[in-house]
Each structure stands twice: as C-alpha cells, then as structure tokens.
Amino acid sequence: MNITQILSDTRSSQAAIGLTAKVFRALVPYFEEALLQCKKKNPYRGGKRPVKLRSTEEKLFFVLFYIKNYPTYDVLGMNFGISRSNAFKRIGLYMQALELSLKNAGHLPAESIEQLNKLLGDEKVIIIDATEQKKNRPKDKEKQKEYYSGKKNSIQ
C-alpha cells in the first residue's frame, strides 16, 4: 500500500483513514511519543525480527486504516505485507498508543456528563447522530405496536 500516494489525494485519504493529510501529519508527533511510552521492554526476547512497518507514519496509518475499514487480520496483513498474527499483535499496541496520543493532544471525547458540560460551555443546541438500538418487543400484539418503527407496512 502506497501511503504517500493515498495521503496526496484528500478523497483517498478520507476513504482509507478518515483523515486529511494535514490532520494525519499533525497527529504523527503525538503518536510517536505515545508509541515510545507504550512499548514494553522484554528482557527475554531474542534478536530483532524484520519489520515491515518501519516509520511512525506507517504505524499510524496502519491503525487508522484498521479503525476506518475494520478488515479482518488476514486482509489487514495482506495490505501491509505482514502476517495475520503480527497484524493482531500490532493493532493492540498501536490502539493503545493512539488512545494515549489523542489524550495527550486533548482530542479524546468526554468521559462523563460533567466533563461534557465543561467542554460545551454555553452551547444551547447539541445534535447527536446515533444508530438504532435493537429492542426486544413483547409478544402481545397490542403491546408490540408501541415499539413499531414504521419500516414495514405489514404491521399497523
């Protein structure tokens, strides 16, 4: 996968990782710092193995590509030239580093209502885009009508 080519086109970068090249490059230093904090030192590990994802940009692109597209580890490994098991191991580490980097950059969502209220300040209108949640409907026909979504015309 040619990361430089993908980042050179806004539409491609939005499709692949959900970010523009400018935002991606602004996140790289935070990710690099967080990655150093997240790496575990194992004194029993042998020599270094060859790594396909060498640069911080490649590692960040890798985890953002996974989050945006959610491929299987087989497909993810094929796209980046690594094995399925290696893709699985790296996602765990890079997700942890991404969360830490977003926290350090001050871009994590609020964890509580109080924190959200503090962030919003004087905002009066909030629009929430949410997906439908599955609801177990009662078996009684009359009580079912209360939960009817209106999508099918056979029940009214």
N, C-alpha and C positions, 0 to 999 in steps of 0.2 A: 504494500500500500504506500503510495507516494504522498506523504503528509504535506510536503511543501506545495505540491500541486493542488491538493484539496484546500489548504489554507489560503491559497492565492485567489480563489473564487468564493465570494460570500455565500452564494447559493449552495455550493458543495460543502463548505464548512458547516453551514447551518444544518444541512441534511445529515452530515456524518457525525457531528459532535454537539450540535445545538448552540454553538457559539460562533461569533465572528472571530476573525484572526486577531483583531485588536484586543478583544476581551480575553481570548486564549493566551496571547503573549503577556498580558497583564497578570494573569494567574500563574504563569510559569515560575517566577521567583518565589512566590508563596508555597507552591507545590514542592519546589526543590528543597526549601528549608524544612518543610514538614516531612518530606521523604527521609531526610537525614535523621530526624527525630524518631521516626517510626521503625527504621531498620534495626533489627535485632542482631546483636553480635553473638555468634555461636562459636565458642572456642573449640568445639569438637568437629566442626565442619572441615572437610578436606580442601583441596585446591579449588580455585575459581573455575567455574564452567563457562563456556562461551555463552554470551548473552546477545540476543537479537535486539532487545530494546535498550539501546545504549544511552541515548540522551534523555534529559528530563522532559523535553518536548514530546518525544515518542511515548514515554511512560504516561504523561498526562493525556495525550491523545488517545492512548490505549484505553484508559479507564473511562474517559468521556464517551468514546465510541461505544463501549460496553453499556454504559448507563443510557445513552440515547437510543441505541438499537436493540439492546438486550439479546444478542445472539447466543447460541449455545457455546460452550467452551471449545468444542470441536471447530466450529465456524470461526470463532474469535482467534483461535490458534492458527488456523489456515490463513486468515487475513494478515496476521502479523508474523508468520513464519516461526511459530513456536508450538510446542506440544500442548495437548489438551490439559494435562496435569500442570504444566508450567503456567498456562493461562489462568487456571483456577487459583494457584498459589499467588500469582502476581495481583490478581483482582483484589484479593483480601488485603494485601499490603497497600496497594495503591488507593483503594477506597478509604482506608484508614488515613492515609496521607492527604487525600483530597478533602476529607471532612476537617482535618486539622488545619489545612491551608485555608479553607473557606472560613473557619473560625478565626484564624489569625488575620484574615483580610476583612473581617467584620461582615461577612455575607451569609451567615447561617440564619435560617428562619428562627423566629421566636419560639422558645420552649414552653412558655406559659402565657396566660391571658394578660397578666400584669406586665410582662415583658413586651408583649404585643402592643398594649395600650401606651406604654412609654415610647415605643418606636413610632407609633402612629401620630402621637401628639394631638393636634387639633383637627385631624381628618374627620369629616362627618359622614362620608359615604364610603363603604367598603363593598367591593364586588368579589364574590367568591365563586370560582369555577369549580364545581365538584361533579364527580361521576355518580351515577345511580348506584344505590346500595341494594343488595338483594334482601328481600323481605319475605319471610315465611308467612304465607297467608293462611288464615283459618279455613277449615274445611266447610264450614257453614256458608252456603251461597249468599245469604244476605250480608253476612259479615265480610265476605270476600269483596263485595262491591266497594267497600270503604277503602280498600287497598288497590283498586284497579287503576292502572297507569294511563289507560286510554289508547294504548298502542294497538290493540286488536279490537276489531269491531264485533266479534262473535259474542262477547260478554257485554251486556249493558244493563 
